[in-house]
Amino acid sequence: MAGLGIVIPRTGPGTGPTIPVALHGNGVTGATHRYVPERLNLAAGASVASIPDLIGSASLGLIGAASAPSPVIAETGGQKYLEFTAGVSNKQMSTSVDIGAAFTFATVLRVTDASWVGLIADGYAIGVLGNGTWVLRGWTGTAVGSVAGPARTSDFVVLFGIGASAASRLALSSNAYVSADAGTITAPNPSDADKLIWGSSFAPTAGSKQNIVEQNIWPFALDATQRAAHVAAMKSKWTALLTT
């Protein structure tokens, strides 16, 4: 009589089926989009063609010239993230989103030079200016309005872009830095409406090297308590990255 086959599931490298690892909490309920490149389970150095939306249905895909380099998986202390190369015109990652009049996009990331880095969500852009300071940009009706943040460091941080027209603001790592309301921003930029974009696509030597660990998007503005809860959840998960 033939014996019964027994399959032993696994959670790491090897053969046989993999037990899905539960997705870590983000500290604040109600998010409508969430992206975690580590969940792709790719080796460091592997090119990334798409990143699934773990809550909604707006997965990120590649855009840009066929000859441009794709972002890759990088790793620090056993924890993985997406890396865009510095000094070249990279492919970007993009999808369509319609979040609403007020929202928060919170990104765990690191930028290691002072060129503009692009993170765009439904008409709002967040990044680093040439002078090395963080900035959130929207629209004034005739030109780009913006609110400036603190100086960029080489550390991984949790960066909040809070879009609410004239009440838009920028916050860094919970409440370590919170800008005043951005009175210069009266609306999102209509040319970037309904878009979510990661990465810059400037000419060679102008692109920034950026590492994106995770992004969560809520259809409302997070208050100080909620931002602190999100940062605590991110520090609990990304222990090798969020060390400051």
Secondary structure, 3 states (H helix, E strand, C coil): CCCCCCCCCECCCCCCCECCCCCCCCCCCCCCEEECHHHHCCCCCCECCEECCCCCCCCEEEECCCCCCCCEEEEECCEEEEEECCCCCCCEEEEECCCCCCEEEEEEEEECCCCCCCEEECCEEEEECCCCEEEEECECCCCCCEEEEEECCCCCEEEEEEECHHHCEEEECCCCEECCCCCCCCECCHHHCCEEEECCCCCCCCCCCEEEEEEEEECCCCCHHHHHHHHHHHHHHCCCCCCC
